[in-house]
Amino acid sequence: MTNTFFILRLATVWMACYLAIVIFINEAVLDDADDSRGGFFFTLALVLLFVIFNSAFSHLRRVRLIAGNVNSANLANRQRRQIEVPFEAGAAFDMVEAAIRELPGAEDIESARDSLQVRAKLKRTDPWDLRARTNQVLVTVTPNGDAGSVTVICEPQRLAWTDWFLVDFGTNLETAEAISRAISRRVAERRRMEQASVRETVTEKELTVAKLSLLHAQVEPHFLYNTLASAQILTRSDPARADQMLGNLIMYLRQSMPRTEDLPSTLGEELARARAYLDILKIRMGPSLNLSIDIPEPLLPVPFPTMMLQTLVENAIKHGLEPKPGGGTVWILARAVEQGVAVTVADDGRGFSAEGGGTGIGLRNVRERLRLAYGNAASFAIVSNFPSGVAATITVPCPSVTGDKHD
């Protein structure tokens, strides 16, 4: 029914104009009547009808090939599309502009980012008579919160009333469909990139956690073995100190075992773990290990990454004080800074000497975990202590800090 109405409409308009022209010629231009002219005008009408039906059928066939079905919207010379893009208007505009520039035959492209509009002309060749014609495209992006609404208009570069007589052989329908496909492809491509980035971040985090787990698997059994061996010796020579060491070990295990790397912790809980560890070592090392802690009480509830303070303390003991004859002191300090807290572990051990250096795995893990958890908002610095040793400082954001801030 749609096909028949389209063909009849086109034929009716053309024949009405033809009859008006013939009547005008007979009445106004030719004064005398000549019956022989009737055959000429009739033959001309038949030729005109053939051209009209040929164009109409060609247009219908082309539209069916492009769209798969024929309706009044698809048959129109002027096409309009409304496309919702799930990105903010600026990103949607960039996608639309790139899609327009990649259209075959695109020329005279004008884009205005402030007004979110793109205009272009397209040189399109009619598929049946191979004549180059010019179409035009207007695309407007309307902001819609976190999304963008794209309006695409494709039309011939001629006055609208000519649509009653002329067809575009589906070229504007083809352009509208091409723009819709291009935008959909770019949206899908961006979604894939975002998903790949998320997967990469998750994989990176899993690798970091795996490295930490491996590090702890290597360190903790060695620490437990030495502690239990020391306690076994002390049970024969000094039962009271052995009981104290086992109590500290129980405290250390209580602070360590229930948590995983991703569960939240506080500075107070991390300090309790580190203190239990140092108390064990103090019994083993005796007067060669001194401990100084200066953490204001208001900072104890501050959120702090799990096991990071412990890592700094272990590094201070193993690479700073144990290799140094006579031992030394470990300082644990905390201070409130602008929208955060800075925690420092310092020692007066061997410092950055070759004999006292380790593999650096623990410190690299600290930097990587801070980056994954806080991005650029956290920092880690390690410098030489005066007159000897090393000072390592972790700074993490914490807007709720109310303690005294230090410069």
RAKARA-V261086 format. One record per residue. N is the residue number from 1. RES is the residue in three letters. PHI is phi in degrees with one decimal (* if undefined). OMEGA is omega as a letter, one per 30 degrees, with the letter a starting at -180 (none if undefined). Layout:
n: [N,N]
res: [RES,RES]
phi: [PHI,PHI]
omega: [OMEGA,OMEGA]
This chain:
n: [1,2,3,4,5,6,7,8,9,10,11,12,13,14,15,16,17,18,19,20,21,22,23,24,25,26,27,28,29,30,31,32,33,34,35,36,37,38,39,40,41,42,43,44,45,46,47,48,49,50,51,52,53,54,55,56,57,58,59,60,61,62,63,64,65,66,67,68,69,70,71,72,73,74,75,76,77,78,79,80,81,82,83,84,85,86,87,88,89,90,91,92,93,94,95,96,97,98,99,100,101,102,103,104,105,106,107,108,109,110,111,112,113,114,115,116,117,118,119,120,121,122,123,124,125,126,127,128,129,130,131,132,133,134,135,136,137,138,139,140,141,142,143,144,145,146,147,148,149,150,151,152,153,154,155,156,157,158,159,160,161,162,163,164,165,166,167,168,169,170,171,172,173,174,175,176,177,178,179,180,181,182,183,184,185,186,187,188,189,190,191,192,193,194,195,196,197,198,199,200,201,202,203,204,205,206,207,208,209,210,211,212,213,214,215,216,217,218,219,220,221,222,223,224,225,226,227,228,229,230,231,232,233,234,235,236,237,238,239,240,241,242,243,244,245,246,247,248,249,250,251,252,253,254,255,256,257,258,259,260,261,262,263,264,265,266,267,268,269,270,271,272,273,274,275,276,277,278,279,280,281,282,283,284,285,286,287,288,289,290,291,292,293,294,295,296,297,298,299,300,301,302,303,304,305,306,307,308,309,310,311,312,313,314,315,316,317,318,319,320,321,322,323,324,325,326,327,328,329,330,331,332,333,334,335,336,337,338,339,340,341,342,343,344,345,346,347,348,349,350,351,352,353,354,355,356,357,358,359,360,361,362,363,364,365,366,367,368,369,370,371,372,373,374,375,376,377,378,379,380,381,382,383,384,385,386,387,388,389,390,391,392,393,394,395,396,397,398,399,400,401,402,403,404,405,406,407]
res: [MET,THR,ASN,THR,PHE,PHE,ILE,LEU,ARG,LEU,ALA,THR,VAL,TRP,MET,ALA,CYS,TYR,LEU,ALA,ILE,VAL,ILE,PHE,ILE,ASN,GLU,ALA,VAL,LEU,ASP,ASP,ALA,ASP,ASP,SER,ARG,GLY,GLY,PHE,PHE,PHE,THR,LEU,ALA,LEU,VAL,LEU,LEU,PHE,VAL,ILE,PHE,ASN,SER,ALA,PHE,SER,HIS,LEU,ARG,ARG,VAL,ARG,LEU,ILE,ALA,GLY,ASN,VAL,ASN,SER,ALA,ASN,LEU,ALA,ASN,ARG,GLN,ARG,ARG,GLN,ILE,GLU,VAL,PRO,PHE,GLU,ALA,GLY,ALA,ALA,PHE,ASP,MET,VAL,GLU,ALA,ALA,ILE,ARG,GLU,LEU,PRO,GLY,ALA,GLU,ASP,ILE,GLU,SER,ALA,ARG,ASP,SER,LEU,GLN,VAL,ARG,ALA,LYS,LEU,LYS,ARG,THR,ASP,PRO,TRP,ASP,LEU,ARG,ALA,ARG,THR,ASN,GLN,VAL,LEU,VAL,THR,VAL,THR,PRO,ASN,GLY,ASP,ALA,GLY,SER,VAL,THR,VAL,ILE,CYS,GLU,PRO,GLN,ARG,LEU,ALA,TRP,THR,ASP,TRP,PHE,LEU,VAL,ASP,PHE,GLY,THR,ASN,LEU,GLU,THR,ALA,GLU,ALA,ILE,SER,ARG,ALA,ILE,SER,ARG,ARG,VAL,ALA,GLU,ARG,ARG,ARG,MET,GLU,GLN,ALA,SER,VAL,ARG,GLU,THR,VAL,THR,GLU,LYS,GLU,LEU,THR,VAL,ALA,LYS,LEU,SER,LEU,LEU,HIS,ALA,GLN,VAL,GLU,PRO,HIS,PHE,LEU,TYR,ASN,THR,LEU,ALA,SER,ALA,GLN,ILE,LEU,THR,ARG,SER,ASP,PRO,ALA,ARG,ALA,ASP,GLN,MET,LEU,GLY,ASN,LEU,ILE,MET,TYR,LEU,ARG,GLN,SER,MET,PRO,ARG,THR,GLU,ASP,LEU,PRO,SER,THR,LEU,GLY,GLU,GLU,LEU,ALA,ARG,ALA,ARG,ALA,TYR,LEU,ASP,ILE,LEU,LYS,ILE,ARG,MET,GLY,PRO,SER,LEU,ASN,LEU,SER,ILE,ASP,ILE,PRO,GLU,PRO,LEU,LEU,PRO,VAL,PRO,PHE,PRO,THR,MET,MET,LEU,GLN,THR,LEU,VAL,GLU,ASN,ALA,ILE,LYS,HIS,GLY,LEU,GLU,PRO,LYS,PRO,GLY,GLY,GLY,THR,VAL,TRP,ILE,LEU,ALA,ARG,ALA,VAL,GLU,GLN,GLY,VAL,ALA,VAL,THR,VAL,ALA,ASP,ASP,GLY,ARG,GLY,PHE,SER,ALA,GLU,GLY,GLY,GLY,THR,GLY,ILE,GLY,LEU,ARG,ASN,VAL,ARG,GLU,ARG,LEU,ARG,LEU,ALA,TYR,GLY,ASN,ALA,ALA,SER,PHE,ALA,ILE,VAL,SER,ASN,PHE,PRO,SER,GLY,VAL,ALA,ALA,THR,ILE,THR,VAL,PRO,CYS,PRO,SER,VAL,THR,GLY,ASP,LYS,HIS,ASP]
phi: [*,-63.3,-61.8,-63.4,-63.3,-62.9,-66.0,-63.7,-62.2,-63.4,-66.5,-62.8,-63.4,-64.3,-68.3,-65.1,-65.0,-62.9,-63.6,-62.7,-68.2,-62.8,-63.8,-63.8,-64.9,-66.7,-86.2,-102.3,-96.7,-97.7,-81.3,-96.9,-81.3,-138.0,-65.1,-67.3,-72.4,-60.9,-63.9,-65.7,-66.3,-66.1,-62.3,-62.9,-65.8,-63.9,-62.1,-63.0,-63.7,-62.8,-62.9,-63.4,-65.1,-63.9,-65.1,-64.0,-64.2,-64.1,-62.6,-60.6,-64.8,-64.9,-63.1,-64.3,-65.4,-77.3,-93.6,86.2,-149.0,-117.5,-145.1,-62.7,-67.8,-70.9,-75.8,-66.4,-72.1,-110.5,-113.3,-131.8,-129.7,-118.2,-121.5,-95.2,-108.5,-80.3,-135.8,-62.7,-58.4,-63.1,-66.2,-63.0,-62.8,-61.0,-64.3,-64.5,-60.9,-63.6,-65.6,-65.5,-66.4,-91.5,-68.6,-62.4,81.7,-70.4,-152.1,51.1,-82.3,-122.4,-124.9,-129.5,-67.1,-63.0,-91.5,57.3,-129.9,-133.1,-119.4,-157.0,-111.7,-125.1,-85.8,-118.2,-99.0,-61.4,-68.8,-105.4,-115.7,57.9,-96.5,-76.1,-127.3,-110.8,-108.7,-133.8,-128.0,-127.6,-123.2,-125.7,-106.4,-109.0,-61.6,-141.5,70.0,-86.9,-124.0,-132.4,-102.3,-104.1,-108.9,-114.1,-123.2,-120.7,-153.3,-68.6,-88.2,-157.0,-65.6,-66.7,-67.1,-70.2,-63.4,-69.8,-112.2,-115.9,-120.7,-104.3,55.4,74.2,-67.2,-73.7,-62.3,-62.6,-64.5,-61.4,-66.5,-65.0,-64.9,-61.6,-65.1,-63.2,-66.2,-61.2,-63.8,-68.6,-63.4,-63.6,-64.4,-67.4,-60.6,-63.1,-65.0,-64.8,-65.0,-64.5,-64.6,-64.1,-62.2,-64.9,-65.8,-63.0,-62.8,-62.7,-66.2,-62.8,-64.3,-64.8,-62.8,-64.0,-63.4,-63.5,-62.2,-64.4,-61.0,-67.2,-64.3,-81.9,-85.2,-63.9,-60.3,-64.3,-64.5,-64.0,-61.4,-64.5,-65.4,-66.1,-65.1,-64.7,-63.1,-62.9,-66.8,-68.3,-62.8,-89.7,-102.2,-148.3,-57.5,-65.9,-68.8,-64.2,-64.3,-64.4,-64.2,-65.4,-63.2,-64.6,-64.7,-61.5,-62.0,-62.3,-66.5,-62.7,-75.2,-96.3,-66.5,-68.5,-100.0,-115.7,-65.7,-96.0,-76.5,-69.9,-140.9,-126.0,-63.2,-64.6,-66.3,-67.5,-66.0,-62.2,-63.9,-64.1,-65.2,-61.8,-62.9,-69.2,-64.7,-63.9,-66.9,-65.8,-67.4,-71.1,-89.0,70.2,-69.8,-76.0,-120.7,-115.7,-130.1,-133.3,-121.3,-135.9,-127.8,-59.0,-60.4,-62.5,-88.8,-61.5,-78.9,-65.5,-59.5,-147.8,-61.4,-65.5,71.4,-73.6,-61.9,-60.5,-62.2,-66.3,-65.8,-60.8,-64.4,-64.0,-74.1,-71.8,-103.7,-112.2,-93.3,-60.0,-74.1,-92.0,-60.3,89.5,70.3,171.1,-124.0,-114.0,-107.3,-120.0,-124.5,-142.6,-148.1,-81.0,-123.3,-60.3,55.1,-179.7,-140.2,-116.3,-116.5,-120.1,-117.6,-125.0,-144.6,-115.8,-87.2,-74.0,72.8,-89.3,-69.2,-63.3,-70.5,-96.4,-79.8,-106.4,-80.1,83.4,-63.4,-61.1,-69.3,-63.8,-64.8,-60.8,-60.6,-67.4,-66.4,-63.0,-63.4,-68.5,-83.0,-125.0,66.6,-84.6,-77.9,-111.9,-148.0,-138.6,-134.0,-134.0,-135.9,-73.2,-92.8,-109.0,-87.7,-150.7,98.6,-136.9,-126.4,-115.2,-127.7,-109.5,-117.6,-123.2,-72.7,-161.9,-61.4,-86.5,-63.0,-119.5,-70.6,-67.8,-92.8,-121.0,-82.1]
omega: [l,l,a,a,a,a,a,l,a,a,a,a,a,a,l,l,a,a,l,l,l,l,l,l,a,a,a,a,a,a,a,a,l,a,a,a,a,l,l,a,l,l,l,l,l,l,l,l,l,l,a,a,l,l,a,l,l,l,l,a,a,l,l,l,a,a,a,l,a,l,a,l,a,a,a,l,a,a,l,l,l,a,l,a,a,l,a,a,a,l,l,l,l,l,a,a,l,l,l,a,a,l,l,l,a,l,l,a,l,l,l,a,a,l,l,l,l,l,l,l,a,l,a,l,l,a,a,a,l,l,a,l,a,l,l,a,l,a,l,l,l,l,l,a,l,a,l,l,a,l,a,l,l,a,l,l,l,a,a,a,l,l,l,a,a,l,a,l,l,a,l,l,l,l,l,l,a,l,l,l,a,l,l,l,a,l,l,l,l,l,l,l,l,l,l,l,l,l,l,l,l,l,l,l,l,l,l,l,l,l,l,l,l,l,l,l,l,a,a,l,l,l,l,l,a,a,l,l,l,l,l,l,a,l,l,a,a,a,a,l,l,l,l,l,l,l,l,l,l,l,l,a,l,l,a,a,a,a,l,a,a,a,a,l,l,l,l,l,l,l,l,l,a,a,l,l,a,l,l,a,l,l,a,a,l,a,l,l,l,a,l,a,l,l,l,a,l,a,a,l,a,l,a,a,a,l,a,l,l,l,l,l,l,l,l,a,a,a,a,a,a,l,a,l,l,l,a,a,l,l,l,a,l,l,l,l,a,l,l,a,l,a,a,l,a,l,l,a,a,l,a,l,a,a,a,a,l,a,a,a,a,a,l,l,l,l,a,l,l,l,a,a,a,a,a,a,l,l,l,a,l,a,l,l,a,g,l,l,a,l,l,a,l,l,a,l,l,a,a,a,a,a,l,a,a,l,none]
